[in-house]
C-alpha cells in the first residue's frame, strides 16, 4: 500500500461545486497540485475510487466533458453511469427533488451538464451527495480548473496573469472572471455592449477581487487586449441559443485573427474551451498556431476533474 498525503484534503469532502467561487484560492491551489500529480502518474491512484459510483446527468451534447469523465473515473478505479437527458430535461418526468433523492441512494456524486443553473441549486437542495457543475448557462468551473492548470504549465503565474476575453460574456467568461478575482490577476473583458457578462456575477466577482486586488477592465474595445498573457474566446452562439445573424455581425470585431494575436504579443497564448467554430470566433491560422493551447486545455479537463472528484469523495488522502 502506497500512501499519498495531500494537504487540506478534508476541506472539500462531501461538498458541492456549482461555481468556481465555491472553492477558495487555497482549495483551487490544492486541486491544481493534485491534478499535476495525477497527470504525472495515475498508478498510485488506480483504486482510489474503487466501489465508488458517479452519475453523469447530461442535458447537452458533449465530447470533452463526457469522455474525460468516463475515462478519468475508470483510471481511478471507479464506475460511472451516463444518463442522457437531451430529449428529457431533468425535472420533467419527475421532480428534481425526487430524482436527486433516488440517485443519492446509489451514487456517490452527481456530475451535471445542464441548461439552467437553477437545476443544480435544486439538486443540491434535495441531495446529500456532492453535485459538480460540468456546465450550465451561468458557469463552467471544471473548464476553468483545466484552464488554470494549462496556464501554469505554460509558465503563467495565476496571481499576476493578464488575461483577455473576446466575444460573448458567457458562462466560461464568468468562471474565468472568478479565477482572476480569487488569484489577483488582471482580466480584460472585451464584448459588444449587448453581450456583457451578467451584472450579478460581475458584482460577485468584484466582491471576491476586493480581497486579492484583482483588476478588471470591461470594455467594447477589442484592441484593449494589448500585452495580455492569453487571449480567450468562445462560440458566439452558445448551445441552446437561437442562431442570430445580428449577434454574429456584432461579434465580428472580436474575432481572433493573426492580427489579434500580434496585438496581444508574440508570447500570448490562444485559449478556447471548444468546440470552436472555425472561421467565426477564431481563424484556422490561430487555432493551429504554436500559440494555441486549446488541446492542452482539453486534455487537462480529465486531470482537473479527477483531482476535484477525489477530494469531494474524500479519496485523495491515500491510494493503493
C-alpha positions in Angstrom: 0.0 0.0 0.0 1.4 3.4 -1.0 0.1 6.3 0.9 0.0 9.8 -0.7 -0.9 12.7 1.5 -2.4 15.9 0.1 -2.6 19.0 2.3 -6.1 20.4 3.2 -7.7 17.3 1.6 -10.6 17.2 4.1 -11.9 20.7 3.4 -13.7 19.6 0.2 -15.1 16.3 1.3 -18.8 15.9 0.5 -19.2 19.4 -0.7 -20.7 20.5 -4.0 -19.1 22.8 -6.6 -21.6 24.7 -8.6 -19.3 27.8 -9.3 -15.6 28.3 -9.1 -16.2 30.7 -6.2 -17.5 27.7 -4.2 -13.7 27.0 -3.8 -11.2 29.1 -2.0 -8.0 30.1 -3.6 -6.2 27.6 -1.3 -8.6 24.8 -2.3 -8.0 25.6 -6.0 -4.3 25.5 -5.4 -4.6 22.1 -3.8 -6.8 20.8 -6.7 -4.2 22.0 -9.2 -1.3 20.4 -7.4 -3.2 17.1 -7.2 -4.1 17.4 -10.9 -0.4 17.7 -11.7 0.4 14.7 -9.5 -2.3 12.6 -11.4 -1.1 13.8 -14.8 2.4 12.6 -14.0 1.3 9.1 -12.9 -2.1 7.6 -12.2 -0.7 4.3 -11.0 -0.8 5.1 -7.2 -4.5 6.2 -7.6 -5.6 3.2 -9.6 -8.0 2.1 -6.8 -8.8 5.4 -5.2 -12.4 5.3 -6.3 -12.9 1.5 -6.0 -16.5 0.7 -5.2 -17.4 4.4 -5.9 -20.0 5.3 -8.5 -20.6 8.7 -10.2 -23.7 9.5 -12.2 -23.3 11.8 -15.2 -26.5 13.8 -15.9 -26.3 15.5 -19.3 -28.9 17.7 -20.9 -26.5 18.9 -23.5 -24.3 17.2 -26.1 -20.7 16.6 -25.1 -17.4 15.3 -26.4 -14.7 16.5 -23.9 -16.8 16.5 -20.8 -18.2 13.0 -21.2 -15.1 11.3 -22.5 -12.8 12.9 -20.0 -15.1 11.9 -17.1 -15.7 8.4 -18.2 -12.1 7.6 -18.9 -10.9 9.6 -15.9 -13.1 7.9 -13.4 -12.1 4.5 -14.9 -8.4 5.4 -14.3 -9.2 5.9 -10.6 -11.0 2.6 -10.3 -14.5 4.0 -10.1 -17.6 3.4 -12.2 -19.9 5.9 -13.8 -23.4 5.8 -15.3 -24.3 8.2 -18.1 -27.9 9.5 -18.2 -28.8 11.2 -21.4 -31.3 14.0 -20.8 -31.0 15.7 -24.2 -34.6 14.8 -25.0 -36.0 14.8 -21.5 -34.9 17.8 -19.3 -34.2 17.0 -15.7 -37.3 17.6 -13.6 -39.7 16.9 -16.5 -40.5 13.2 -15.8 -40.4 13.6 -12.1 -39.5 16.4 -9.7 -35.9 17.3 -9.3 -36.2 16.6 -5.6 -37.4 13.0 -6.2 -34.9 12.5 -8.9 -32.0 13.5 -6.7 -33.2 11.6 -3.6 -33.3 8.4 -5.7 -29.8 8.9 -7.2 -28.2 9.6 -3.8 -29.2 6.1 -2.7 -26.9 4.6 -5.3 -24.4 7.2 -6.4 -21.5 8.8 -4.5 -21.6 12.0 -6.6 -23.6 13.6 -9.5 -21.8 15.4 -12.3 -24.3 17.6 -14.2 -24.2 19.3 -17.6 -27.4 21.3 -17.7 -29.1 24.2 -19.3 -30.1 26.2 -16.2 -28.1 26.9 -13.0 -31.4 26.5 -11.1 -31.4 22.8 -11.9 -28.1 22.5 -10.0 -29.2 24.5 -7.0 -32.4 22.5 -6.7 -30.4 19.2 -6.9 -28.1 20.5 -4.2 -31.0 21.4 -2.0 -32.5 17.9 -2.1 -29.5 15.7 -2.5 -26.9 14.8 0.1 -24.1 13.6 -2.2 -21.7 16.1 -3.9 -23.0 17.9 -7.0 -20.4 19.0 -9.6 -21.3 21.6 -12.3 -19.9 20.3 -15.6 -21.5 23.3 -17.4 -24.7 25.4 -17.1 -25.9 28.7 -18.5 -24.0 30.7 -15.9 -20.8 28.8 -15.0 -18.2 26.3 -16.2 -15.9 25.7 -13.2 -14.4 22.4 -14.3 -13.3 24.0 -17.6 -11.6 26.9 -15.7 -9.8 24.5 -13.4 -8.3 22.9 -16.5 -7.5 26.3 -17.9 -5.7 27.3 -14.7 -3.6 24.1 -14.9 -2.8 24.9 -18.6 -1.8 28.4 -17.8 0.6 27.3 -15.1 2.0 24.6 -17.3 2.9 27.3 -19.8 4.7 29.4 -17.2 1.9 31.9 -16.3 1.6 32.9 -12.6 -2.1 33.0 -11.7 -1.5 35.8 -9.2 -0.1 38.1 -11.8 -1.6 36.9 -15.1 -3.2 39.3 -17.5 -6.0 37.6 -19.4 -8.1 38.8 -22.3 -11.6 37.7 -23.1 -13.0 38.5 -26.5 -16.6 37.9 -27.6 -19.7 36.9 -25.6 -19.7 37.5 -21.8 -21.0 34.0 -21.2 -20.7 31.1 -18.6 -17.0 30.5 -19.4 -16.3 34.2 -19.1 -18.0 34.3 -15.6 -15.9 31.4 -14.3 -12.7 32.9 -15.7 -13.5 36.1 -14.0 -13.9 34.3 -10.7 -10.5 32.6 -11.2 -8.9 36.0 -11.8 -10.7 37.5 -8.8 -9.6 34.7 -6.5 -5.9 34.8 -7.5 -5.4 38.6 -8.0 -4.6 39.0 -11.7 -5.9 41.4 -14.3 -8.6 40.5 -16.8 -9.7 42.5 -19.8 -13.3 41.6 -20.8 -14.0 42.9 -24.3 -17.5 42.4 -25.5 -20.2 44.1 -27.6 -22.3 46.4 -25.4 -25.3 44.0 -25.6 -23.2 40.9 -24.7 -21.6 41.9 -21.5 -21.2 39.5 -18.6 -24.2 39.2 -16.3 -24.3 42.1 -13.9 -25.0 40.0 -10.8 -21.9 37.9 -11.4 -19.8 41.0 -12.2 -20.8 42.3 -8.7 -20.0 39.0 -7.1 -16.6 38.9 -8.8 -16.0 42.5 -7.6 -16.5 41.3 -4.0 -14.0 38.5 -4.5 -11.5 40.8 -6.1 -11.6 43.2 -3.1 -9.7 40.6 -1.1 -6.9 40.0 -3.6 -6.5 43.2 -5.5 -7.6 41.7 -8.8 -8.4 44.2 -11.5 -11.0 44.1 -14.3 -11.3 46.1 -17.5 -14.8 45.9 -19.0 -14.8 47.4 -22.5 -16.2 47.2 -26.0 -12.7 47.9 -27.4 -11.3 44.7 -28.9 -7.8 46.4 -29.0 -7.6 46.7 -25.2 -6.0 43.2 -25.1 -2.5 44.5 -26.0 0.1 42.9 -23.8 -2.0 40.1 -22.4 -0.6 36.7 -21.4 -3.5 34.8 -23.0 -6.4 35.6 -25.4 -9.5 33.5 -24.7 -12.7 33.3 -26.8 -15.7 31.0 -27.1 -18.5 30.3 -29.5 -20.6 33.4 -30.3 -23.8 31.4 -30.1 -23.9 29.0 -27.1 -25.8 25.7 -27.1 -29.5 26.3 -26.6 -29.4 29.8 -28.0 -31.0 30.6 -31.4 -28.7 31.3 -34.2 -28.6 35.1 -34.8 -27.1 36.9 -37.8 -27.4 40.1 -35.9 -25.4 38.9 -33.0 -22.8 37.4 -35.2 -22.4 40.7 -37.0 -21.8 42.5 -33.7 -19.2 39.9 -32.8 -17.0 40.3 -36.0 -14.7 43.0 -34.4 -13.9 40.4 -31.7 -12.9 37.6 -34.0 -9.4 36.2 -33.0 -7.1 36.6 -36.0 -3.4 36.7 -36.6 -3.6 40.5 -36.1 -5.3 39.9 -32.8 -2.6 37.7 -31.5 0.1 40.0 -32.8 -1.5 42.8 -30.8 -1.6 40.6 -27.7 2.0 39.8 -28.0 4.3 37.2 -29.5 4.2 35.1 -26.3 0.5 35.3 -25.8 -1.4 32.0 -25.6 -4.6 31.4 -27.5 -7.3 29.6 -25.5 -10.8 28.2 -26.3 -12.9 25.7 -24.3 -14.0 24.1 -27.6 -15.9 23.2 -29.7 -14.6 26.0 -31.9 -16.5 27.4 -34.9 -13.5 27.9 -37.2 -13.9 31.0 -39.3 -16.3 32.6 -36.9 -14.8 33.4 -33.4 -11.3 32.2 -34.5 -9.4 31.6 -37.7 -7.7 28.3 -38.6 -4.3 30.1 -38.6 -4.7 30.9 -34.9 -6.3 27.6 -33.8 -3.5 25.6 -35.4 -0.7 28.0 -34.4 2.1 27.3 -31.9 0.4 29.9 -29.6 -2.7 27.8 -29.4 -3.1 25.6 -26.3 -6.7 24.5 -26.9 -5.9 20.8 -26.9 -3.8 21.1 -23.7 -6.9 22.6 -22.1 -9.0 19.7 -23.4 -6.5 17.1 -22.0 -6.3 18.8 -18.7 -10.1 18.6 -18.2 -9.6 14.9 -17.2 -6.9 15.7 -14.7 -8.6 18.7 -13.1 -11.9 16.9 -12.8 -10.3 13.8 -11.3 -8.5 15.9 -8.7 -11.7 17.6 -7.8 -13.7 14.3 -7.5 -11.0 12.7 -5.4 -11.3 15.5 -2.9 -15.1 15.7 -2.9 -15.2 11.9 -2.3 -12.5 12.0 0.4 -10.3 9.7 -1.7 -7.3 12.0 -2.1 -5.7 11.1 1.2 -4.4 7.7 0.1 -4.3 5.4 -2.8 -3.1 1.9 -3.3 
